């Protein structure tokens, strides 16, 4: 599936161009989206100049061992938590050596996870201009929920970069 098929009409190429123009790089640690955020970015020709890599940490223990999320936090709050998203973002940034890290975690459904309803996603960004985060709730099938989380991540990056990008992702 291409980035266009995942998110038709979303100007991902403009986001990649803005990162390239600034000389900034990006990486992601993805649970809920299982690599879709990184796949959308790398669907743009020339994205290798800005995408450092990604960590797919679908299993809870991998969030700690690969992305550096605090195991105590995971034990206390579960994998679907705003602070877990923030630590995923920081882990992606540090472990991949990127300027910007994005962390995505949530529940695609159809069943709740640790008491969190399907359609809930926490998305966070860690970067040189400071952290950003958003929690979204949406209704739909797994593909819809995961696409909504990817779009939320793209919006966070656009807002972080500023300029006119934020208006492209409303």
Order of alpha helices (4+ residues) and beta strands (2+ residues): alpha-alpha-beta-alpha-beta-alpha-alpha-alpha-beta-beta-beta-alpha-alpha
